[in-house]
Amino acid sequence: MAASVGKEMEARTMGMALTPEQRFEVFGEHDPAQYDAEVEGRWGHTEAWAEFWRRTRAYSKEDWLRIEAEGEDVEARFAAALAAGA
């Protein structure tokens, strides 16, 4: 139980509603948190960053998987359009 609480606290500290296990299931070896300091340094003072942070920190695992699938679909359609000569 203590480990579960610790993992939940870590996820909340990072500002994500996902547990570390869920982040791994969604992002695999790619950890988007590794760019947090750089991104916040560049855009942390902007209203756009505040809005992005407010929205994404509440995303569930299912939200992230849906977003990933939508992105893959867009990429596939662009590739098909390019292959078709567009």
PyMOL Python script that loads the backbone (N, CA, C, O; Angstrom):
from pymol import cmd

cmd.read_pdbstr("""\
ATOM      1  N   MET A   1       0.821  -1.187   0.000  1.00  0.00           N
ATOM      2  CA  MET A   1       0.000   0.000   0.000  1.00  0.00           C
ATOM      3  C   MET A   1       0.867   1.253   0.000  1.00  0.00           C
ATOM      4  O   MET A   1       0.548   2.232  -0.675  1.00  0.00           O
ATOM      5  N   ALA A   2       1.950   1.224   0.749  1.00  0.00           N
ATOM      6  CA  ALA A   2       2.843   2.375   0.799  1.00  0.00           C
ATOM      7  C   ALA A   2       3.447   2.650  -0.573  1.00  0.00           C
ATOM      8  O   ALA A   2       3.610   3.808  -0.959  1.00  0.00           O
ATOM      9  N   ALA A   3       3.778   1.600  -1.306  1.00  0.00           N
ATOM     10  CA  ALA A   3       4.335   1.779  -2.654  1.00  0.00           C
ATOM     11  C   ALA A   3       3.315   2.417  -3.575  1.00  0.00           C
ATOM     12  O   ALA A   3       3.660   3.287  -4.375  1.00  0.00           O
ATOM     13  N   SER A   4       2.067   1.997  -3.474  1.00  0.00           N
ATOM     14  CA  SER A   4       1.012   2.576  -4.311  1.00  0.00           C
ATOM     15  C   SER A   4       0.828   4.051  -4.006  1.00  0.00           C
ATOM     16  O   SER A   4       0.688   4.869  -4.916  1.00  0.00           O
ATOM     17  N   VAL A   5       0.828   4.391  -2.722  1.00  0.00           N
ATOM     18  CA  VAL A   5       0.684   5.796  -2.338  1.00  0.00           C
ATOM     19  C   VAL A   5       1.874   6.594  -2.852  1.00  0.00           C
ATOM     20  O   VAL A   5       1.705   7.710  -3.344  1.00  0.00           O
ATOM     21  N   GLY A   6       3.060   6.040  -2.744  1.00  0.00           N
ATOM     22  CA  GLY A   6       4.255   6.720  -3.240  1.00  0.00           C
ATOM     23  C   GLY A   6       4.194   6.969  -4.734  1.00  0.00           C
ATOM     24  O   GLY A   6       4.573   8.042  -5.203  1.00  0.00           O
ATOM     25  N   LYS A   7       3.726   5.994  -5.480  1.00  0.00           N
ATOM     26  CA  LYS A   7       3.614   6.152  -6.930  1.00  0.00           C
ATOM     27  C   LYS A   7       2.570   7.196  -7.288  1.00  0.00           C
ATOM     28  O   LYS A   7       2.768   7.983  -8.214  1.00  0.00           O
ATOM     29  N   GLU A   8       1.471   7.209  -6.566  1.00  0.00           N
ATOM     30  CA  GLU A   8       0.433   8.206  -6.812  1.00  0.00           C
ATOM     31  C   GLU A   8       0.952   9.597  -6.493  1.00  0.00           C
ATOM     32  O   GLU A   8       0.668  10.543  -7.229  1.00  0.00           O
ATOM     33  N   MET A   9       1.709   9.741  -5.407  1.00  0.00           N
ATOM     34  CA  MET A   9       2.275  11.041  -5.044  1.00  0.00           C
ATOM     35  C   MET A   9       3.269  11.499  -6.105  1.00  0.00           C
ATOM     36  O   MET A   9       3.307  12.680  -6.449  1.00  0.00           O
ATOM     37  N   GLU A  10       4.070  10.577  -6.625  1.00  0.00           N
ATOM     38  CA  GLU A  10       5.027  10.924  -7.680  1.00  0.00           C
ATOM     39  C   GLU A  10       4.297  11.425  -8.915  1.00  0.00           C
ATOM     40  O   GLU A  10       4.693  12.428  -9.508  1.00  0.00           O
ATOM     41  N   ALA A  11       3.237  10.737  -9.305  1.00  0.00           N
ATOM     42  CA  ALA A  11       2.473  11.140 -10.485  1.00  0.00           C
ATOM     43  C   ALA A  11       1.874  12.528 -10.275  1.00  0.00           C
ATOM     44  O   ALA A  11       1.916  13.362 -11.180  1.00  0.00           O
ATOM     45  N   ARG A  12       1.325  12.780  -9.110  1.00  0.00           N
ATOM     46  CA  ARG A  12       0.723  14.082  -8.833  1.00  0.00           C
ATOM     47  C   ARG A  12       1.781  15.172  -8.790  1.00  0.00           C
ATOM     48  O   ARG A  12       1.537  16.285  -9.256  1.00  0.00           O
ATOM     49  N   THR A  13       2.952  14.872  -8.239  1.00  0.00           N
ATOM     50  CA  THR A  13       4.030  15.843  -8.187  1.00  0.00           C
ATOM     51  C   THR A  13       4.455  16.238  -9.592  1.00  0.00           C
ATOM     52  O   THR A  13       4.776  17.398  -9.850  1.00  0.00           O
ATOM     53  N   MET A  14       4.457  15.271 -10.493  1.00  0.00           N
ATOM     54  CA  MET A  14       4.831  15.553 -11.874  1.00  0.00           C
ATOM     55  C   MET A  14       3.703  16.245 -12.618  1.00  0.00           C
ATOM     56  O   MET A  14       3.879  16.645 -13.769  1.00  0.00           O
ATOM     57  N   GLY A  15       2.558  16.394 -11.989  1.00  0.00           N
ATOM     58  CA  GLY A  15       1.460  17.101 -12.617  1.00  0.00           C
ATOM     59  C   GLY A  15       0.631  16.252 -13.552  1.00  0.00           C
ATOM     60  O   GLY A  15      -0.177  16.782 -14.314  1.00  0.00           O
ATOM     61  N   MET A  16       0.810  14.963 -13.511  1.00  0.00           N
ATOM     62  CA  MET A  16       0.066  14.083 -14.400  1.00  0.00           C
ATOM     63  C   MET A  16      -0.876  13.223 -13.580  1.00  0.00           C
ATOM     64  O   MET A  16      -0.557  12.825 -12.459  1.00  0.00           O
ATOM     65  N   ALA A  17      -2.023  12.946 -14.141  1.00  0.00           N
ATOM     66  CA  ALA A  17      -2.992  12.087 -13.472  1.00  0.00           C
ATOM     67  C   ALA A  17      -2.611  10.618 -13.633  1.00  0.00           C
ATOM     68  O   ALA A  17      -3.283   9.744 -13.085  1.00  0.00           O
ATOM     69  N   LEU A  18      -1.560  10.341 -14.366  1.00  0.00           N
ATOM     70  CA  LEU A  18      -1.149   8.961 -14.621  1.00  0.00           C
ATOM     71  C   LEU A  18      -0.152   8.488 -13.569  1.00  0.00           C
ATOM     72  O   LEU A  18       0.679   9.257 -13.088  1.00  0.00           O
ATOM     73  N   THR A  19      -0.251   7.226 -13.228  1.00  0.00           N
ATOM     74  CA  THR A  19       0.756   6.616 -12.376  1.00  0.00           C
ATOM     75  C   THR A  19       1.992   6.352 -13.243  1.00  0.00           C
ATOM     76  O   THR A  19       1.897   6.388 -14.470  1.00  0.00           O
ATOM     77  N   PRO A  20       3.139   6.091 -12.631  1.00  0.00           N
ATOM     78  CA  PRO A  20       4.324   5.756 -13.431  1.00  0.00           C
ATOM     79  C   PRO A  20       4.084   4.576 -14.374  1.00  0.00           C
ATOM     80  O   PRO A  20       4.574   4.581 -15.503  1.00  0.00           O
ATOM     81  N   GLU A  21       3.335   3.567 -13.922  1.00  0.00           N
ATOM     82  CA  GLU A  21       3.050   2.408 -14.784  1.00  0.00           C
ATOM     83  C   GLU A  21       2.207   2.816 -15.988  1.00  0.00           C
ATOM     84  O   GLU A  21       2.459   2.371 -17.108  1.00  0.00           O
ATOM     85  N   GLN A  22       1.205   3.664 -15.755  1.00  0.00           N
ATOM     86  CA  GLN A  22       0.361   4.122 -16.854  1.00  0.00           C
ATOM     87  C   GLN A  22       1.165   4.978 -17.832  1.00  0.00           C
ATOM     88  O   GLN A  22       0.986   4.865 -19.045  1.00  0.00           O
ATOM     89  N   ARG A  23       2.049   5.832 -17.313  1.00  0.00           N
ATOM     90  CA  ARG A  23       2.898   6.638 -18.214  1.00  0.00           C
ATOM     91  C   ARG A  23       3.724   5.720 -19.110  1.00  0.00           C
ATOM     92  O   ARG A  23       3.868   5.979 -20.305  1.00  0.00           O
ATOM     93  N   PHE A  24       4.273   4.631 -18.524  1.00  0.00           N
ATOM     94  CA  PHE A  24       5.061   3.695 -19.316  1.00  0.00           C
ATOM     95  C   PHE A  24       4.193   3.021 -20.365  1.00  0.00           C
ATOM     96  O   PHE A  24       4.622   2.845 -21.505  1.00  0.00           O
ATOM     97  N   GLU A  25       2.963   2.640 -19.988  1.00  0.00           N
ATOM     98  CA  GLU A  25       2.056   1.993 -20.942  1.00  0.00           C
ATOM     99  C   GLU A  25       1.735   2.931 -22.103  1.00  0.00           C
ATOM    100  O   GLU A  25       1.603   2.478 -23.240  1.00  0.00           O
ATOM    101  N   VAL A  26       1.608   4.222 -21.836  1.00  0.00           N
ATOM    102  CA  VAL A  26       1.259   5.182 -22.879  1.00  0.00           C
ATOM    103  C   VAL A  26       2.483   5.596 -23.682  1.00  0.00           C
ATOM    104  O   VAL A  26       2.446   5.573 -24.912  1.00  0.00           O
ATOM    105  N   PHE A  27       3.567   5.973 -23.011  1.00  0.00           N
ATOM    106  CA  PHE A  27       4.717   6.575 -23.676  1.00  0.00           C
ATOM    107  C   PHE A  27       5.884   5.628 -23.896  1.00  0.00           C
ATOM    108  O   PHE A  27       6.836   5.974 -24.595  1.00  0.00           O
ATOM    109  N   GLY A  28       5.827   4.435 -23.309  1.00  0.00           N
ATOM    110  CA  GLY A  28       6.931   3.496 -23.456  1.00  0.00           C
ATOM    111  C   GLY A  28       8.196   4.049 -22.830  1.00  0.00           C
ATOM    112  O   GLY A  28       8.150   4.678 -21.773  1.00  0.00           O
ATOM    113  N   GLU A  29       9.311   3.817 -23.472  1.00  0.00           N
ATOM    114  CA  GLU A  29      10.600   4.277 -22.956  1.00  0.00           C
ATOM    115  C   GLU A  29      10.745   5.792 -23.053  1.00  0.00           C
ATOM    116  O   GLU A  29      11.569   6.381 -22.352  1.00  0.00           O
ATOM    117  N   HIS A  30       9.949   6.430 -23.916  1.00  0.00           N
ATOM    118  CA  HIS A  30      10.007   7.889 -24.059  1.00  0.00           C
ATOM    119  C   HIS A  30       9.319   8.524 -22.862  1.00  0.00           C
ATOM    120  O   HIS A  30       8.125   8.316 -22.645  1.00  0.00           O
ATOM    121  N   ASP A  31      10.059   9.290 -22.092  1.00  0.00           N
ATOM    122  CA  ASP A  31       9.500   9.957 -20.922  1.00  0.00           C
ATOM    123  C   ASP A  31       9.407  11.444 -21.213  1.00  0.00           C
ATOM    124  O   ASP A  31      10.421  12.142 -21.174  1.00  0.00           O
ATOM    125  N   PRO A  32       8.211  11.944 -21.504  1.00  0.00           N
ATOM    126  CA  PRO A  32       8.090  13.363 -21.830  1.00  0.00           C
ATOM    127  C   PRO A  32       8.504  14.283 -20.687  1.00  0.00           C
ATOM    128  O   PRO A  32       8.811  15.452 -20.920  1.00  0.00           O
ATOM    129  N   ALA A  33       8.517  13.778 -19.459  1.00  0.00           N
ATOM    130  CA  ALA A  33       8.904  14.601 -18.315  1.00  0.00           C
ATOM    131  C   ALA A  33      10.360  15.042 -18.391  1.00  0.00           C
ATOM    132  O   ALA A  33      10.750  16.008 -17.735  1.00  0.00           O
ATOM    133  N   GLN A  34      11.173  14.340 -19.193  1.00  0.00           N
ATOM    134  CA  GLN A  34      12.578  14.713 -19.295  1.00  0.00           C
ATOM    135  C   GLN A  34      12.763  16.091 -19.933  1.00  0.00           C
ATOM    136  O   GLN A  34      13.834  16.687 -19.821  1.00  0.00           O
ATOM    137  N   TYR A  35      11.732  16.593 -20.594  1.00  0.00           N
ATOM    138  CA  TYR A  35      11.814  17.902 -21.236  1.00  0.00           C
ATOM    139  C   TYR A  35      11.132  19.010 -20.439  1.00  0.00           C
ATOM    140  O   TYR A  35      11.098  20.158 -20.880  1.00  0.00           O
ATOM    141  N   ASP A  36      10.592  18.678 -19.278  1.00  0.00           N
ATOM    142  CA  ASP A  36       9.823  19.652 -18.499  1.00  0.00           C
ATOM    143  C   ASP A  36      10.604  20.937 -18.216  1.00  0.00           C
ATOM    144  O   ASP A  36      10.080  22.031 -18.424  1.00  0.00           O
ATOM    145  N   ALA A  37      11.830  20.822 -17.753  1.00  0.00           N
ATOM    146  CA  ALA A  37      12.609  22.017 -17.400  1.00  0.00           C
ATOM    147  C   ALA A  37      12.857  22.892 -18.623  1.00  0.00           C
ATOM    148  O   ALA A  37      12.723  24.113 -18.545  1.00  0.00           O
ATOM    149  N   GLU A  38      13.217  22.283 -19.749  1.00  0.00           N
ATOM    150  CA  GLU A  38      13.464  23.047 -20.978  1.00  0.00           C
ATOM    151  C   GLU A  38      12.204  23.751 -21.458  1.00  0.00           C
ATOM    152  O   GLU A  38      12.231  24.936 -21.789  1.00  0.00           O
ATOM    153  N   VAL A  39      11.106  23.016 -21.492  1.00  0.00           N
ATOM    154  CA  VAL A  39       9.844  23.580 -21.967  1.00  0.00           C
ATOM    155  C   VAL A  39       9.374  24.708 -21.061  1.00  0.00           C
ATOM    156  O   VAL A  39       8.956  25.765 -21.532  1.00  0.00           O
ATOM    157  N   GLU A  40       9.447  24.471 -19.760  1.00  0.00           N
ATOM    158  CA  GLU A  40       9.014  25.513 -18.828  1.00  0.00           C
ATOM    159  C   GLU A  40       9.914  26.736 -18.918  1.00  0.00           C
ATOM    160  O   GLU A  40       9.444  27.866 -18.787  1.00  0.00           O
ATOM    161  N   GLY A  41      11.198  26.516 -19.139  1.00  0.00           N
ATOM    162  CA  GLY A  41      12.120  27.638 -19.300  1.00  0.00           C
ATOM    163  C   GLY A  41      11.811  28.472 -20.528  1.00  0.00           C
ATOM    164  O   GLY A  41      11.935  29.696 -20.493  1.00  0.00           O
ATOM    165  N   ARG A  42      11.416  27.835 -21.596  1.00  0.00           N
ATOM    166  CA  ARG A  42      11.113  28.556 -22.841  1.00  0.00           C
ATOM    167  C   ARG A  42       9.737  29.199 -22.833  1.00  0.00           C
ATOM    168  O   ARG A  42       9.578  30.345 -23.254  1.00  0.00           O
ATOM    169  N   TRP A  43       8.734  28.455 -22.349  1.00  0.00           N
ATOM    170  CA  TRP A  43       7.351  28.915 -22.495  1.00  0.00           C
ATOM    171  C   TRP A  43       6.582  29.016 -21.178  1.00  0.00           C
ATOM    172  O   TRP A  43       5.402  29.365 -21.178  1.00  0.00           O
ATOM    173  N   GLY A  44       7.237  28.715 -20.062  1.00  0.00           N
ATOM    174  CA  GLY A  44       6.554  28.681 -18.785  1.00  0.00           C
ATOM    175  C   GLY A  44       5.901  29.988 -18.375  1.00  0.00           C
ATOM    176  O   GLY A  44       5.004  29.991 -17.532  1.00  0.00           O
ATOM    177  N   HIS A  45       6.325  31.074 -18.943  1.00  0.00           N
ATOM    178  CA  HIS A  45       5.777  32.389 -18.597  1.00  0.00           C
ATOM    179  C   HIS A  45       4.577  32.784 -19.456  1.00  0.00           C
ATOM    180  O   HIS A  45       3.982  33.841 -19.244  1.00  0.00           O
ATOM    181  N   THR A  46       4.223  31.942 -20.419  1.00  0.00           N
ATOM    182  CA  THR A  46       3.166  32.315 -21.352  1.00  0.00           C
ATOM    183  C   THR A  46       1.798  31.792 -20.920  1.00  0.00           C
ATOM    184  O   THR A  46       1.688  30.814 -20.180  1.00  0.00           O
ATOM    185  N   GLU A  47       0.778  32.461 -21.396  1.00  0.00           N
ATOM    186  CA  GLU A  47      -0.585  32.022 -21.126  1.00  0.00           C
ATOM    187  C   GLU A  47      -0.860  30.681 -21.812  1.00  0.00           C
ATOM    188  O   GLU A  47      -1.586  29.843 -21.277  1.00  0.00           O
ATOM    189  N   ALA A  48      -0.281  30.484 -22.993  1.00  0.00           N
ATOM    190  CA  ALA A  48      -0.472  29.222 -23.720  1.00  0.00           C
ATOM    191  C   ALA A  48       0.065  28.047 -22.896  1.00  0.00           C
ATOM    192  O   ALA A  48      -0.567  26.992 -22.840  1.00  0.00           O
ATOM    193  N   TRP A  49       1.223  28.225 -22.258  1.00  0.00           N
ATOM    194  CA  TRP A  49       1.788  27.161 -21.425  1.00  0.00           C
ATOM    195  C   TRP A  49       0.869  26.859 -20.248  1.00  0.00           C
ATOM    196  O   TRP A  49       0.635  25.694 -19.928  1.00  0.00           O
ATOM    197  N   ALA A  50       0.354  27.887 -19.609  1.00  0.00           N
ATOM    198  CA  ALA A  50      -0.540  27.691 -18.473  1.00  0.00           C
ATOM    199  C   ALA A  50      -1.782  26.899 -18.894  1.00  0.00           C
ATOM    200  O   ALA A  50      -2.240  26.018 -18.167  1.00  0.00           O
ATOM    201  N   GLU A  51      -2.315  27.217 -20.062  1.00  0.00           N
ATOM    202  CA  GLU A  51      -3.497  26.506 -20.561  1.00  0.00           C
ATOM    203  C   GLU A  51      -3.152  25.055 -20.894  1.00  0.00           C
ATOM    204  O   GLU A  51      -3.901  24.139 -20.552  1.00  0.00           O
ATOM    205  N   PHE A  52      -2.023  24.852 -21.559  1.00  0.00           N
ATOM    206  CA  PHE A  52      -1.570  23.494 -21.884  1.00  0.00           C
ATOM    207  C   PHE A  52      -1.417  22.676 -20.606  1.00  0.00           C
ATOM    208  O   PHE A  52      -1.905  21.548 -20.530  1.00  0.00           O
ATOM    209  N   TRP A  53      -0.745  23.232 -19.609  1.00  0.00           N
ATOM    210  CA  TRP A  53      -0.493  22.521 -18.366  1.00  0.00           C
ATOM    211  C   TRP A  53      -1.804  22.195 -17.660  1.00  0.00           C
ATOM    212  O   TRP A  53      -1.980  21.087 -17.155  1.00  0.00           O
ATOM    213  N   ARG A  54      -2.728  23.163 -17.625  1.00  0.00           N
ATOM    214  CA  ARG A  54      -4.012  22.957 -16.967  1.00  0.00           C
ATOM    215  C   ARG A  54      -4.779  21.809 -17.620  1.00  0.00           C
ATOM    216  O   ARG A  54      -5.374  20.979 -16.932  1.00  0.00           O
ATOM    217  N   ARG A  55      -4.760  21.770 -18.940  1.00  0.00           N
ATOM    218  CA  ARG A  55      -5.522  20.733 -19.642  1.00  0.00           C
ATOM    219  C   ARG A  55      -4.869  19.358 -19.549  1.00  0.00           C
ATOM    220  O   ARG A  55      -5.530  18.386 -19.184  1.00  0.00           O
ATOM    221  N   THR A  56      -3.602  19.264 -19.868  1.00  0.00           N
ATOM    222  CA  THR A  56      -2.956  17.959 -19.996  1.00  0.00           C
ATOM    223  C   THR A  56      -2.729  17.261 -18.674  1.00  0.00           C
ATOM    224  O   THR A  56      -2.690  16.031 -18.642  1.00  0.00           O
ATOM    225  N   ARG A  57      -2.578  17.983 -17.590  1.00  0.00           N
ATOM    226  CA  ARG A  57      -2.322  17.310 -16.324  1.00  0.00           C
ATOM    227  C   ARG A  57      -3.516  16.498 -15.837  1.00  0.00           C
ATOM    228  O   ARG A  57      -3.374  15.638 -14.968  1.00  0.00           O
ATOM    229  N   ALA A  58      -4.688  16.770 -16.394  1.00  0.00           N
ATOM    230  CA  ALA A  58      -5.879  16.020 -16.006  1.00  0.00           C
ATOM    231  C   ALA A  58      -6.190  14.876 -16.969  1.00  0.00           C
ATOM    232  O   ALA A  58      -7.141  14.129 -16.740  1.00  0.00           O
ATOM    233  N   TYR A  59      -5.409  14.723 -18.044  1.00  0.00           N
ATOM    234  CA  TYR A  59      -5.685  13.660 -19.004  1.00  0.00           C
ATOM    235  C   TYR A  59      -5.508  12.290 -18.359  1.00  0.00           C
ATOM    236  O   TYR A  59      -4.569  12.067 -17.596  1.00  0.00           O
ATOM    237  N   SER A  60      -6.405  11.396 -18.671  1.00  0.00           N
ATOM    238  CA  SER A  60      -6.314  10.019 -18.196  1.00  0.00           C
ATOM    239  C   SER A  60      -5.471   9.201 -19.178  1.00  0.00           C
ATOM    240  O   SER A  60      -5.087   9.686 -20.242  1.00  0.00           O
ATOM    241  N   LYS A  61      -5.199   7.985 -18.808  1.00  0.00           N
ATOM    242  CA  LYS A  61      -4.484   7.066 -19.698  1.00  0.00           C
ATOM    243  C   LYS A  61      -5.250   6.924 -21.003  1.00  0.00           C
ATOM    244  O   LYS A  61      -4.649   6.938 -22.078  1.00  0.00           O
ATOM    245  N   GLU A  62      -6.569   6.787 -20.925  1.00  0.00           N
ATOM    246  CA  GLU A  62      -7.393   6.631 -22.122  1.00  0.00           C
ATOM    247  C   GLU A  62      -7.315   7.883 -23.002  1.00  0.00           C
ATOM    248  O   GLU A  62      -7.286   7.775 -24.228  1.00  0.00           O
ATOM    249  N   ASP A  63      -7.282   9.062 -22.390  1.00  0.00           N
ATOM    250  CA  ASP A  63      -7.144  10.299 -23.165  1.00  0.00           C
ATOM    251  C   ASP A  63      -5.842  10.296 -23.954  1.00  0.00           C
ATOM    252  O   ASP A  63      -5.829  10.595 -25.148  1.00  0.00           O
ATOM    253  N   TRP A  64      -4.739   9.951 -23.273  1.00  0.00           N
ATOM    254  CA  TRP A  64      -3.441   9.943 -23.944  1.00  0.00           C
ATOM    255  C   TRP A  64      -3.402   8.903 -25.065  1.00  0.00           C
ATOM    256  O   TRP A  64      -2.849   9.165 -26.133  1.00  0.00           O
ATOM    257  N   LEU A  65      -3.981   7.733 -24.829  1.00  0.00           N
ATOM    258  CA  LEU A  65      -3.997   6.706 -25.879  1.00  0.00           C
ATOM    259  C   LEU A  65      -4.833   7.153 -27.078  1.00  0.00           C
ATOM    260  O   LEU A  65      -4.464   6.893 -28.223  1.00  0.00           O
ATOM    261  N   ARG A  66      -5.950   7.819 -26.820  1.00  0.00           N
ATOM    262  CA  ARG A  66      -6.783   8.349 -27.906  1.00  0.00           C
ATOM    263  C   ARG A  66      -6.014   9.401 -28.692  1.00  0.00           C
ATOM    264  O   ARG A  66      -6.039   9.387 -29.923  1.00  0.00           O
ATOM    265  N   ILE A  67      -5.336  10.307 -28.012  1.00  0.00           N
ATOM    266  CA  ILE A  67      -4.557  11.358 -28.673  1.00  0.00           C
ATOM    267  C   ILE A  67      -3.450  10.740 -29.518  1.00  0.00           C
ATOM    268  O   ILE A  67      -3.205  11.174 -30.644  1.00  0.00           O
ATOM    269  N   GLU A  68      -2.786   9.729 -28.972  1.00  0.00           N
ATOM    270  CA  GLU A  68      -1.729   9.049 -29.714  1.00  0.00           C
ATOM    271  C   GLU A  68      -2.290   8.382 -30.977  1.00  0.00           C
ATOM    272  O   GLU A  68      -1.685   8.470 -32.045  1.00  0.00           O
ATOM    273  N   ALA A  69      -3.435   7.721 -30.856  1.00  0.00           N
ATOM    274  CA  ALA A  69      -4.062   7.058 -32.004  1.00  0.00           C
ATOM    275  C   ALA A  69      -4.479   8.083 -33.059  1.00  0.00           C
ATOM    276  O   ALA A  69      -4.305   7.843 -34.254  1.00  0.00           O
ATOM    277  N   GLU A  70      -5.022   9.212 -32.634  1.00  0.00           N
ATOM    278  CA  GLU A  70      -5.409  10.262 -33.576  1.00  0.00           C
ATOM    279  C   GLU A  70      -4.184  10.791 -34.327  1.00  0.00           C
ATOM    280  O   GLU A  70      -4.241  11.029 -35.534  1.00  0.00           O
ATOM    281  N   GLY A  71      -3.082  10.973 -33.604  1.00  0.00           N
ATOM    282  CA  GLY A  71      -1.852  11.432 -34.244  1.00  0.00           C
ATOM    283  C   GLY A  71      -1.321  10.436 -35.262  1.00  0.00           C
ATOM    284  O   GLY A  71      -0.880  10.817 -36.347  1.00  0.00           O
ATOM    285  N   GLU A  72      -1.367   9.166 -34.908  1.00  0.00           N
ATOM    286  CA  GLU A  72      -0.918   8.128 -35.845  1.00  0.00           C
ATOM    287  C   GLU A  72      -1.804   8.093 -37.080  1.00  0.00           C
ATOM    288  O   GLU A  72      -1.314   7.875 -38.188  1.00  0.00           O
ATOM    289  N   ASP A  73      -3.105   8.305 -36.901  1.00  0.00           N
ATOM    290  CA  ASP A  73      -4.031   8.334 -38.033  1.00  0.00           C
ATOM    291  C   ASP A  73      -3.719   9.503 -38.961  1.00  0.00           C
ATOM    292  O   ASP A  73      -3.711   9.342 -40.181  1.00  0.00           O
ATOM    293  N   VAL A  74      -3.464  10.670 -38.393  1.00  0.00           N
ATOM    294  CA  VAL A  74      -3.123  11.848 -39.204  1.00  0.00           C
ATOM    295  C   VAL A  74      -1.839  11.591 -39.986  1.00  0.00           C
ATOM    296  O   VAL A  74      -1.767  11.880 -41.180  1.00  0.00           O
ATOM    297  N   GLU A  75      -0.824  11.048 -39.313  1.00  0.00           N
ATOM    298  CA  GLU A  75       0.433  10.745 -39.993  1.00  0.00           C
ATOM    299  C   GLU A  75       0.230   9.744 -41.137  1.00  0.00           C
ATOM    300  O   GLU A  75       0.803   9.911 -42.214  1.00  0.00           O
ATOM    301  N   ALA A  76      -0.571   8.724 -40.911  1.00  0.00           N
ATOM    302  CA  ALA A  76      -0.836   7.716 -41.948  1.00  0.00           C
ATOM    303  C   ALA A  76      -1.550   8.350 -43.142  1.00  0.00           C
ATOM    304  O   ALA A  76      -1.239   8.030 -44.289  1.00  0.00           O
ATOM    305  N   ARG A  77      -2.498   9.242 -42.881  1.00  0.00           N
ATOM    306  CA  ARG A  77      -3.204   9.889 -43.984  1.00  0.00           C
ATOM    307  C   ARG A  77      -2.293  10.836 -44.754  1.00  0.00           C
ATOM    308  O   ARG A  77      -2.389  10.926 -45.978  1.00  0.00           O
ATOM    309  N   PHE A  78      -1.406  11.544 -44.051  1.00  0.00           N
ATOM    310  CA  PHE A  78      -0.435  12.386 -44.755  1.00  0.00           C
ATOM    311  C   PHE A  78       0.490  11.544 -45.626  1.00  0.00           C
ATOM    312  O   PHE A  78       0.764  11.900 -46.772  1.00  0.00           O
ATOM    313  N   ALA A  79       0.969  10.434 -45.086  1.00  0.00           N
ATOM    314  CA  ALA A  79       1.837   9.553 -45.859  1.00  0.00           C
ATOM    315  C   ALA A  79       1.134   9.011 -47.086  1.00  0.00           C
ATOM    316  O   ALA A  79       1.727   8.936 -48.162  1.00  0.00           O
ATOM    317  N   ALA A  80      -0.132   8.632 -46.932  1.00  0.00           N
ATOM    318  CA  ALA A  80      -0.903   8.123 -48.067  1.00  0.00           C
ATOM    319  C   ALA A  80      -1.099   9.225 -49.108  1.00  0.00           C
ATOM    320  O   ALA A  80      -1.004   8.966 -50.307  1.00  0.00           O
ATOM    321  N   ALA A  81      -1.368  10.440 -48.662  1.00  0.00           N
ATOM    322  CA  ALA A  81      -1.550  11.544 -49.593  1.00  0.00           C
ATOM    323  C   ALA A  81      -0.268  11.835 -50.350  1.00  0.00           C
ATOM    324  O   ALA A  81      -0.301  12.083 -51.556  1.00  0.00           O
ATOM    325  N   LEU A  82       0.866  11.807 -49.654  1.00  0.00           N
ATOM    326  CA  LEU A  82       2.152  12.017 -50.328  1.00  0.00           C
ATOM    327  C   LEU A  82       2.450  10.911 -51.310  1.00  0.00           C
ATOM    328  O   LEU A  82       2.933  11.165 -52.413  1.00  0.00           O
ATOM    329  N   ALA A  83       2.164   9.679 -50.916  1.00  0.00           N
ATOM    330  CA  ALA A  83       2.412   8.538 -51.795  1.00  0.00           C
ATOM    331  C   ALA A  83       1.527   8.607 -53.040  1.00  0.00           C
ATOM    332  O   ALA A  83       1.901   8.111 -54.103  1.00  0.00           O
ATOM    333  N   ALA A  84       0.345   9.229 -52.902  1.00  0.00           N
ATOM    334  CA  ALA A  84      -0.578   9.363 -54.018  1.00  0.00           C
ATOM    335  C   ALA A  84      -0.243  10.568 -54.900  1.00  0.00           C
ATOM    336  O   ALA A  84      -0.910  10.827 -55.902  1.00  0.00           O
ATOM    337  N   GLY A  85       0.807  11.300 -54.507  1.00  0.00           N
ATOM    338  CA  GLY A  85       1.253  12.421 -55.335  1.00  0.00           C
ATOM    339  C   GLY A  85       0.696  13.770 -54.932  1.00  0.00           C
ATOM    340  O   GLY A  85       0.875  14.741 -55.667  1.00  0.00           O
ATOM    341  N   ALA A  86       0.042  13.867 -53.819  1.00  0.00           N
ATOM    342  CA  ALA A  86      -0.515  15.158 -53.380  1.00  0.00           C
ATOM    343  C   ALA A  86       0.587  16.094 -52.915  1.00  0.00           C
ATOM    344  O   ALA A  86       0.308  17.223 -52.511  1.00  0.00           O
TER     345      ALA A  86
END
""", "prot")
cmd.dss("prot")
cmd.show_as("cartoon", "prot")
cmd.util.cbc("prot")
cmd.orient("prot")
